[in-house]
Amino acid sequence: MCSPRSPQRPDALAALGAAAVRVAEESFFAFAEPCDLARVAGLLRARPGAEPWLLAAVAFTGPFEGVVRVALPRALAGELGGAFCGVRPETLDDAQITDFAGELANMVCGLWLTQTHRTERFALAAPIVTPADDEAASAAAADPAALGVVLNEMPVLLTLVVNSPAAES
């Protein structure tokens, strides 16, 4: 159930995609564009098999609550993390890449909430990042509630779960 103050799901997902594009372009100097899930599925098929992925989730509470999830190839997380820190991606260790994937999700969630609910206050939980594989990414690309984004010609999947308002929980 969505709060009357929370955006309708298609609008919210589109705004989340716009936030991801803005974060990628402004913070990581990356080329980014929203795309349909068919394009993401095609990009997934073209990627190397058994590729490691990361799934970063940020929960938020406020006038309504939910979770923003960002799934991306580990290699892309390293590339973006390197650009963000001004270092070559291969200098980052696993823990730094994992932390960066969480920070990416945090930045996307924070910008989305700021842009769509300027006068409301939200609390964001610490990101939770788990490893995934390309099979999990393919399954996520089949989810009609997901949105695809292409960052530096690599697929990224965004999902948004909006629950009932925190006050009504």
Contacts in CASP RR format, 6 or more apart in sequence:
PFRMAT RR
TARGET T0000
AUTHOR 0000-0000-0000
METHOD contacts of the structure
MODEL  1
MCSPRSPQRPDALAALGAAAVRVAEESFFAFAEPCDLARVAGLLRARPGA
EPWLLAAVAFTGPFEGVVRVALPRALAGELGGAFCGVRPETLDDAQITDF
AGELANMVCGLWLTQTHRTERFALAAPIVTPADDEAASAAAADPAALGVV
LNEMPVLLTLVVNSPAAES
1 163 0 8 1.000
1 164 0 8 1.000
2 8 0 8 1.000
2 9 0 8 1.000
2 64 0 8 1.000
2 162 0 8 1.000
2 164 0 8 1.000
3 63 0 8 1.000
3 64 0 8 1.000
3 162 0 8 1.000
3 164 0 8 1.000
3 165 0 8 1.000
3 168 0 8 1.000
5 63 0 8 1.000
5 64 0 8 1.000
5 117 0 8 1.000
5 120 0 8 1.000
5 165 0 8 1.000
6 12 0 8 1.000
6 63 0 8 1.000
6 64 0 8 1.000
6 162 0 8 1.000
6 165 0 8 1.000
7 15 0 8 1.000
7 116 0 8 1.000
7 162 0 8 1.000
9 145 0 8 1.000
9 160 0 8 1.000
9 162 0 8 1.000
12 112 0 8 1.000
12 116 0 8 1.000
12 160 0 8 1.000
12 162 0 8 1.000
13 145 0 8 1.000
13 147 0 8 1.000
13 158 0 8 1.000
13 160 0 8 1.000
14 34 0 8 1.000
14 147 0 8 1.000
15 112 0 8 1.000
15 115 0 8 1.000
15 116 0 8 1.000
16 68 0 8 1.000
16 108 0 8 1.000
16 112 0 8 1.000
16 147 0 8 1.000
16 158 0 8 1.000
16 160 0 8 1.000
17 34 0 8 1.000
17 108 0 8 1.000
17 112 0 8 1.000
17 147 0 8 1.000
17 148 0 8 1.000
17 149 0 8 1.000
17 158 0 8 1.000
18 34 0 8 1.000
18 115 0 8 1.000
19 108 0 8 1.000
19 109 0 8 1.000
19 110 0 8 1.000
19 111 0 8 1.000
19 112 0 8 1.000
19 115 0 8 1.000
20 32 0 8 1.000
20 34 0 8 1.000
20 70 0 8 1.000
20 108 0 8 1.000
20 149 0 8 1.000
20 151 0 8 1.000
20 156 0 8 1.000
20 158 0 8 1.000
21 32 0 8 1.000
21 33 0 8 1.000
21 34 0 8 1.000
21 149 0 8 1.000
22 111 0 8 1.000
23 104 0 8 1.000
23 107 0 8 1.000
23 108 0 8 1.000
23 111 0 8 1.000
24 30 0 8 1.000
24 31 0 8 1.000
24 32 0 8 1.000
24 80 0 8 1.000
24 149 0 8 1.000
24 151 0 8 1.000
25 31 0 8 1.000
25 32 0 8 1.000
27 84 0 8 1.000
27 107 0 8 1.000
28 80 0 8 1.000
28 81 0 8 1.000
28 83 0 8 1.000
28 84 0 8 1.000
28 151 0 8 1.000
29 83 0 8 1.000
30 80 0 8 1.000
30 83 0 8 1.000
30 151 0 8 1.000
30 152 0 8 1.000
31 150 0 8 1.000
31 151 0 8 1.000
31 152 0 8 1.000
31 153 0 8 1.000
32 149 0 8 1.000
32 150 0 8 1.000
32 151 0 8 1.000
32 152 0 8 1.000
33 149 0 8 1.000
33 150 0 8 1.000
34 147 0 8 1.000
34 148 0 8 1.000
34 149 0 8 1.000
35 148 0 8 1.000
35 149 0 8 1.000
35 150 0 8 1.000
36 148 0 8 1.000
37 141 0 8 1.000
37 142 0 8 1.000
37 143 0 8 1.000
37 144 0 8 1.000
37 146 0 8 1.000
37 147 0 8 1.000
37 148 0 8 1.000
39 148 0 8 1.000
39 150 0 8 1.000
39 155 0 8 1.000
40 141 0 8 1.000
40 148 0 8 1.000
40 150 0 8 1.000
40 155 0 8 1.000
40 157 0 8 1.000
41 138 0 8 1.000
41 141 0 8 1.000
41 142 0 8 1.000
43 150 0 8 1.000
43 153 0 8 1.000
43 154 0 8 1.000
43 155 0 8 1.000
44 134 0 8 1.000
44 137 0 8 1.000
44 138 0 8 1.000
44 141 0 8 1.000
44 155 0 8 1.000
47 73 0 8 1.000
47 134 0 8 1.000
47 154 0 8 1.000
47 155 0 8 1.000
49 134 0 8 1.000
50 133 0 8 1.000
50 134 0 8 1.000
51 73 0 8 1.000
51 74 0 8 1.000
51 75 0 8 1.000
51 133 0 8 1.000
51 134 0 8 1.000
52 73 0 8 1.000
52 74 0 8 1.000
52 131 0 8 1.000
52 132 0 8 1.000
52 133 0 8 1.000
53 71 0 8 1.000
53 72 0 8 1.000
53 73 0 8 1.000
53 74 0 8 1.000
53 131 0 8 1.000
53 132 0 8 1.000
53 133 0 8 1.000
53 134 0 8 1.000
53 136 0 8 1.000
53 137 0 8 1.000
54 71 0 8 1.000
54 72 0 8 1.000
54 73 0 8 1.000
54 74 0 8 1.000
54 77 0 8 1.000
54 97 0 8 1.000
54 98 0 8 1.000
54 101 0 8 1.000
54 129 0 8 1.000
54 130 0 8 1.000
54 131 0 8 1.000
54 132 0 8 1.000
55 69 0 8 1.000
55 70 0 8 1.000
55 71 0 8 1.000
55 129 0 8 1.000
55 130 0 8 1.000
55 131 0 8 1.000
55 132 0 8 1.000
55 136 0 8 1.000
56 69 0 8 1.000
56 70 0 8 1.000
56 71 0 8 1.000
56 72 0 8 1.000
56 101 0 8 1.000
56 102 0 8 1.000
56 104 0 8 1.000
56 105 0 8 1.000
56 127 0 8 1.000
56 128 0 8 1.000
56 129 0 8 1.000
57 67 0 8 1.000
57 68 0 8 1.000
57 69 0 8 1.000
57 70 0 8 1.000
57 105 0 8 1.000
57 127 0 8 1.000
57 128 0 8 1.000
57 129 0 8 1.000
57 130 0 8 1.000
58 67 0 8 1.000
58 68 0 8 1.000
58 102 0 8 1.000
58 105 0 8 1.000
58 106 0 8 1.000
58 108 0 8 1.000
58 109 0 8 1.000
58 110 0 8 1.000
58 124 0 8 1.000
58 125 0 8 1.000
58 127 0 8 1.000
58 128 0 8 1.000
59 65 0 8 1.000
59 66 0 8 1.000
59 67 0 8 1.000
59 124 0 8 1.000
59 125 0 8 1.000
60 66 0 8 1.000
60 67 0 8 1.000
60 68 0 8 1.000
60 109 0 8 1.000
60 110 0 8 1.000
60 113 0 8 1.000
60 122 0 8 1.000
60 123 0 8 1.000
60 124 0 8 1.000
60 125 0 8 1.000
61 122 0 8 1.000
61 123 0 8 1.000
61 125 0 8 1.000
61 166 0 8 1.000
62 120 0 8 1.000
62 121 0 8 1.000
62 122 0 8 1.000
62 123 0 8 1.000
62 165 0 8 1.000
62 166 0 8 1.000
63 117 0 8 1.000
63 120 0 8 1.000
63 121 0 8 1.000
63 122 0 8 1.000
63 165 0 8 1.000
63 166 0 8 1.000
63 167 0 8 1.000
64 162 0 8 1.000
64 163 0 8 1.000
64 164 0 8 1.000
64 165 0 8 1.000
64 166 0 8 1.000
65 162 0 8 1.000
65 163 0 8 1.000
65 164 0 8 1.000
65 165 0 8 1.000
65 166 0 8 1.000
65 169 0 8 1.000
66 160 0 8 1.000
66 161 0 8 1.000
66 162 0 8 1.000
66 163 0 8 1.000
67 160 0 8 1.000
67 161 0 8 1.000
68 105 0 8 1.000
68 108 0 8 1.000
68 109 0 8 1.000
68 112 0 8 1.000
68 158 0 8 1.000
68 159 0 8 1.000
68 160 0 8 1.000
69 105 0 8 1.000
69 157 0 8 1.000
69 158 0 8 1.000
69 159 0 8 1.000
69 160 0 8 1.000
69 161 0 8 1.000
70 101 0 8 1.000
70 102 0 8 1.000
70 104 0 8 1.000
70 105 0 8 1.000
70 108 0 8 1.000
70 156 0 8 1.000
70 157 0 8 1.000
70 158 0 8 1.000
71 132 0 8 1.000
71 136 0 8 1.000
71 137 0 8 1.000
71 140 0 8 1.000
71 156 0 8 1.000
71 157 0 8 1.000
71 158 0 8 1.000
71 159 0 8 1.000
72 101 0 8 1.000
72 104 0 8 1.000
72 151 0 8 1.000
72 154 0 8 1.000
72 155 0 8 1.000
72 156 0 8 1.000
72 157 0 8 1.000
73 137 0 8 1.000
73 154 0 8 1.000
73 155 0 8 1.000
74 97 0 8 1.000
74 101 0 8 1.000
74 131 0 8 1.000
75 89 0 8 1.000
75 154 0 8 1.000
76 151 0 8 1.000
76 152 0 8 1.000
76 154 0 8 1.000
76 156 0 8 1.000
77 97 0 8 1.000
77 98 0 8 1.000
77 100 0 8 1.000
77 101 0 8 1.000
77 104 0 8 1.000
78 89 0 8 1.000
78 92 0 8 1.000
78 97 0 8 1.000
78 100 0 8 1.000
79 89 0 8 1.000
79 152 0 8 1.000
80 100 0 8 1.000
80 104 0 8 1.000
80 151 0 8 1.000
80 152 0 8 1.000
81 89 0 8 1.000
81 92 0 8 1.000
81 96 0 8 1.000
81 97 0 8 1.000
81 100 0 8 1.000
81 104 0 8 1.000
82 88 0 8 1.000
82 89 0 8 1.000
82 91 0 8 1.000
82 92 0 8 1.000
82 100 0 8 1.000
84 100 0 8 1.000
84 103 0 8 1.000
85 92 0 8 1.000
85 100 0 8 1.000
92 100 0 8 1.000
98 129 0 8 1.000
99 129 0 8 1.000
101 127 0 8 1.000
101 129 0 8 1.000
102 127 0 8 1.000
102 129 0 8 1.000
103 127 0 8 1.000
105 127 0 8 1.000
105 129 0 8 1.000
106 124 0 8 1.000
106 127 0 8 1.000
108 158 0 8 1.000
109 124 0 8 1.000
110 122 0 8 1.000
110 124 0 8 1.000
113 120 0 8 1.000
113 122 0 8 1.000
113 124 0 8 1.000
137 155 0 8 1.000
137 157 0 8 1.000
140 146 0 8 1.000
140 157 0 8 1.000
140 159 0 8 1.000
141 148 0 8 1.000
141 155 0 8 1.000
141 157 0 8 1.000
143 157 0 8 1.000
143 159 0 8 1.000
145 159 0 8 1.000
145 160 0 8 1.000
146 157 0 8 1.000
146 158 0 8 1.000
146 159 0 8 1.000
147 157 0 8 1.000
147 158 0 8 1.000
147 159 0 8 1.000
147 160 0 8 1.000
148 155 0 8 1.000
148 156 0 8 1.000
148 157 0 8 1.000
148 158 0 8 1.000
149 155 0 8 1.000
149 156 0 8 1.000
149 157 0 8 1.000
149 158 0 8 1.000
150 156 0 8 1.000
163 169 0 8 1.000
END
